[in-house]
Structure formats: structure tokens, C-alpha cells
Amino acid sequence: MKVVTDAAANLTRQRATELDVAVVPFQVTFRGETYKDGVDILPEDLYRMYMEYPEDFCETSQPSVGDFVEVYKENANEEILSIHLSSGLSGAYSSAEHAARILERENVTVIDSRTVGPALGWMVETAARGVKLGWPKDRILEAIRLVGENTLTMVAFSDMKYLRHSGRVSHIKSIIASVLHIKPIIGMNAVDGRYSNLGQEMTLSRAAHKMVTLVQERFGEQKLRLQLMHGSNLPGVAILREAMRDALSVVEEQLTTVTLVLGAHAGPTVFGLAAAPQSVFDQLFK
């Protein structure tokens, strides 16, 4: 069985190799140059370019149907689990589905994660570990569902211009937020897989504490698997980590850069977290 995903899963090339996962890249175009995410550009490269050219924006494009057809053909003799960025944010899932229909193969199962970033990565990791353990497909699908339903993702940022330019939030609301210097907190809607407004605060410190409160309200005092992420905003990460101290019991993973397909529309000031009960993973792989 082969697991396929896209670059929104926040998997480094080394981690994807360790898990034996095929990663299909997105494309990003900036200042007339087009790059493949994870192939000839990394998220930190884009954030650096954003800082160098603060008046410019980039455009992202989903993997094509042909990109998926190629990967599926390369693994034609295996059962394929193809797990992708939320269909509410991108057409990657649709491209993968279309590719599976073109090939007319029943051995390709395409999954809409309804999430992004480390949360998607944890679903992919769960599938890959299940494959290595020889689990049947039904058990892997149930494990993926369990991880997805128990993971919380949220980000905050101080500069709304990138989201405003992307068209992914109300233009009027984003202008008001910029004028008032409001720091919005954005999460994922589990029903439609789109961005959801979880709140707004006047300072980054208050936004960080609000995120911690939202995690506490969702998970209580459970020990959490947690990963912090950012664009180019280490001060924001430090504020969030301080807000977490003594408030959450966590097994913290290595700090990661926000996946390019999200960061391209959120900009370099983005920072946030993904969290899930550690017990979910302990029970799956005990």
C-alpha cells in the first residue's frame, strides 16, 4: 500500500522518505518566476522574498490532474491512499479524484482531510505507520478519521494584507481589522474545511493567550501532542510558547515553518499551533 499526499502536509523531504510517502507539490509564482513547493522552493524562501519585496504578492496553484496521474501510475501495482489538503481551501483533492477516475482503478482511495499543515501531516503519518504495521485499509481509514477529528489547528497574524489580497476573507472586514490593528485568530471549520474565525484580539499577546484558552476549552487537562508553526515570526512563537507555559501539558514537536500554500496567503507574520490529545496516538500505536 502506498500513501500519497501534497506539500500542504508540512512533511520535510527527509520525513516523507522515512515514511515512504509520495508528496505532490503545489506551484507558487512570485515576481514572474514559478516554483514547485518543496522541490525548488521552501516556505522559508518565500517568507524571505516577502520580507525583501513587501509590496509584492504571490499566486499559488494546485497540483494538476496530470501530476496525480503520474504518481498513481508509478504505484499502479499497489493500493493507494491519497490524503490531501482540505477541499475547502484548494482544488488538490478534486485533482486527485479526477486522476483516479481517469485511470479507472479501484485501488485508489482519495481522502479530503478538511485541514492543513501539521494536522494533515499527522493524518498522513498515521496512515504510513499503519501501512508499515500491515494494517488493513479499513483500519487505516478509521485511524485517519480519529486523528483528524481530534486535532485543532489555529493561526494568528498581525498583517492582514496577504489574506485580503488572496480573497479568502471578507475584504471589508480585513480592512477594518487592519485599521483597528486587530489580530484575528483563524481555525478550520470541520464541516466544510474552510477557514473559520475563532476570535480577534488587540495585541499578539492577547491573541496567543486566546489560542491557549481555546485549546484548553477543547481538550481540558489532557496531555497534548503539539507543534508550533510560523512564517517568519519567532517573536510571535515566543509569545505563544510563554502563554502555553504552566497552562498546557504538551509533548512539543520541533518548531516548523507554516506550509507554503497557507503561508503564501497569510504572510510572514503568521504563527500558530496544531494540537491533539497524545492519548489518541498512544492508543492507535500501543
C-alpha positions in Angstrom: 0.0 0.0 0.0 1.3 3.5 -0.9 0.4 6.7 0.8 0.3 9.9 -1.3 -0.2 13.4 -0.1 0.6 17.0 -1.1 3.0 19.6 0.1 0.4 21.2 2.4 1.2 18.3 4.9 4.3 20.1 6.2 6.5 17.0 5.7 10.1 17.6 5.0 11.7 15.6 2.2 13.6 13.5 4.8 10.4 12.8 6.8 8.5 11.8 3.6 11.3 9.4 2.7 11.3 7.9 6.2 7.5 7.3 6.0 7.7 6.2 2.3 5.1 8.8 1.3 4.9 10.4 -2.1 4.4 14.2 -1.9 2.9 16.0 -4.9 3.9 19.7 -5.0 1.9 22.9 -5.3 3.2 25.7 -7.5 3.8 29.2 -6.5 4.5 32.2 -8.7 6.3 35.2 -7.4 7.6 38.2 -9.3 7.2 36.3 -12.6 9.0 33.2 -11.5 7.2 29.9 -10.9 8.5 27.3 -8.4 7.5 23.9 -7.2 6.8 23.8 -3.4 9.4 21.5 -1.7 11.3 21.0 -5.0 12.9 24.3 -5.9 11.4 26.5 -3.2 10.8 26.0 0.6 8.4 28.0 2.7 11.2 29.9 4.4 12.4 31.0 0.9 9.1 32.6 0.2 8.9 34.4 3.5 12.3 35.8 2.9 11.2 37.0 -0.5 8.1 38.6 1.1 10.3 40.5 3.5 12.6 41.6 0.7 9.7 42.7 -1.6 6.9 43.8 0.9 4.7 45.2 -1.8 4.5 42.1 -3.9 2.2 39.1 -3.6 2.4 35.5 -4.9 -0.1 33.2 -6.5 -0.4 29.5 -5.8 -1.8 26.8 -8.0 -2.9 23.3 -7.0 -1.2 20.1 -8.4 -2.7 19.3 -11.8 -4.6 16.2 -12.6 -1.6 15.0 -14.7 0.6 15.3 -11.6 -1.6 12.9 -9.8 -1.9 10.6 -12.7 1.8 10.3 -13.0 2.2 9.4 -9.3 -0.6 6.9 -9.4 0.9 5.2 -12.5 4.2 5.0 -10.7 2.5 3.0 -8.0 0.0 1.2 -10.2 0.6 -2.2 -8.6 -0.2 -1.0 -5.1 -3.3 0.0 -3.2 -3.1 3.8 -2.9 -4.3 6.1 -0.1 -4.2 9.7 -1.3 -4.7 12.2 1.6 -5.0 15.9 0.7 -5.3 19.5 1.8 -8.9 20.4 2.6 -11.1 20.8 -0.4 -12.4 24.0 1.2 -9.1 25.6 0.6 -7.8 24.1 -2.6 -8.6 22.0 -5.6 -5.9 19.5 -4.9 -8.4 17.0 -3.6 -10.5 17.5 -6.8 -7.5 17.0 -9.0 -6.6 13.7 -7.2 -10.2 12.5 -7.5 -10.2 13.3 -11.2 -6.9 11.5 -11.7 -8.3 8.4 -10.0 -11.4 8.5 -12.3 -9.3 8.8 -15.4 -7.3 5.8 -14.5 -10.5 3.8 -13.7 -8.7 2.0 -10.9 -10.5 0.8 -7.8 -7.2 0.7 -5.9 -7.0 4.5 -5.4 -8.8 6.0 -2.3 -8.8 9.8 -2.2 -9.3 11.4 1.2 -10.3 15.0 2.0 -8.5 15.9 5.2 -10.5 19.1 5.8 -7.4 20.5 7.3 -3.9 21.8 6.6 -0.3 21.8 7.9 0.8 19.6 10.8 -2.7 18.3 11.3 -2.7 16.9 7.7 0.8 15.7 8.3 -0.3 13.7 11.4 -3.0 12.1 9.4 -0.5 11.1 6.7 1.9 9.9 9.3 -0.8 7.8 10.9 -1.6 6.2 7.5 2.0 5.5 6.7 2.7 3.9 10.1 -0.4 1.8 9.7 0.9 0.6 6.3 4.3 -0.4 7.9 2.4 -2.3 10.6 0.4 -4.2 8.0 -3.0 -2.8 8.9 -5.9 -3.4 6.5 -7.3 -0.3 4.7 -10.4 -0.1 6.8 -8.3 0.2 10.0 -6.1 2.9 8.5 -9.1 4.9 7.3 -10.6 4.7 10.8 -7.3 5.8 12.3 -7.1 8.8 9.9 -10.6 9.8 10.8 -9.9 9.6 14.5 -6.7 11.8 14.2 -8.5 14.3 12.0 -11.5 14.7 14.3 -9.3 15.2 17.4 -6.9 17.8 16.0 -7.2 21.5 16.5 -5.3 24.0 14.2 -5.2 27.7 14.5 -3.1 30.7 13.5 -2.9 34.4 14.2 -1.1 37.2 12.4 -0.6 40.9 12.6 -0.7 41.9 8.9 -4.0 41.2 7.0 -2.8 42.4 3.6 -1.9 39.0 2.3 -5.2 37.4 3.3 -7.0 40.4 1.9 -5.2 40.0 -1.4 -5.9 36.3 -1.6 -9.7 36.9 -1.3 -10.0 34.3 1.4 -11.6 36.7 3.9 -14.1 39.4 3.6 -12.4 42.5 2.0 -14.4 44.9 4.2 -13.7 43.0 7.4 -10.0 42.7 6.7 -9.7 46.5 6.0 -11.4 47.2 9.3 -9.1 44.8 11.1 -6.1 46.4 9.6 -7.2 49.9 10.6 -8.0 48.8 14.1 -4.9 46.7 14.4 -7.0 43.7 15.3 -5.1 40.3 15.5 -7.6 37.7 14.1 -7.4 34.0 15.1 -8.2 31.7 12.2 -9.0 28.0 12.5 -10.5 25.2 10.4 -14.3 24.5 10.0 -14.6 20.7 10.4 -17.8 20.7 8.4 -16.8 22.4 5.1 -13.0 22.5 5.6 -12.8 26.3 5.2 -11.2 28.9 7.4 -13.2 29.8 10.4 -12.9 33.0 12.6 -12.2 31.8 16.1 -11.8 35.3 17.6 -9.8 38.5 17.5 -7.7 40.4 19.9 -5.9 43.8 20.0 -2.4 42.5 20.8 -0.4 39.5 19.8 0.0 38.6 23.5 -3.8 38.5 23.9 -4.2 36.5 20.7 -1.7 34.0 22.0 -3.5 33.6 25.3 -6.8 33.3 23.5 -5.4 30.4 21.4 -4.2 28.7 24.6 -7.7 29.2 26.1 -9.3 27.7 23.0 -7.1 24.6 23.3 -7.9 24.3 27.0 -11.7 24.5 26.2 -11.4 21.8 23.6 -9.1 19.4 25.4 -9.1 20.2 29.1 -6.1 19.0 31.0 -5.2 16.1 28.7 -1.5 15.8 27.7 -1.3 17.1 24.1 0.8 16.4 21.1 1.6 19.9 19.9 3.5 21.6 17.2 4.1 25.3 16.9 4.5 26.9 13.5 5.2 30.3 12.0 6.1 32.2 8.8 8.9 34.5 9.8 7.7 35.4 13.2 9.9 34.0 16.0 8.8 36.7 18.4 5.2 35.5 17.9 6.2 32.0 18.6 8.0 33.1 21.8 4.8 34.9 23.0 2.7 31.8 22.3 5.2 29.5 24.0 5.1 31.8 27.1 1.3 31.7 27.1 1.4 27.9 27.0 3.8 27.6 29.9 2.1 26.3 33.0 -1.2 26.3 31.1 -0.9 23.2 28.9 0.7 19.8 29.3 2.4 19.1 26.0 4.7 16.8 24.1 6.1 19.6 21.8 7.4 18.7 18.4 10.1 20.6 16.6 9.1 24.1 15.5 8.0 24.1 11.8 7.5 26.7 9.1 3.9 27.2 8.1 3.3 25.3 4.9 3.8 27.4 1.8 0.3 27.1 0.4 -1.1 28.5 3.7 1.7 31.0 4.3 1.5 32.4 0.8 -1.9 33.8 1.8 -1.2 34.5 5.4 2.1 36.3 5.0 5.3 36.2 7.2 3.7 37.4 10.4 1.6 34.2 10.8 2.2 32.0 13.8 0.1 29.3 15.4 -0.2 25.7 16.6 -1.7 22.3 15.9 -2.8 20.2 19.0 -4.3 16.8 19.6 -4.5 14.5 22.7 -1.4 12.4 22.9 -3.6 9.5 24.0 -5.1 9.3 20.5 -1.7 8.3 19.1 -0.8 6.2 22.1 -4.0 4.1 21.7 -3.5 3.7 18.0 0.0 2.5 18.2 0.2 0.9 21.6 
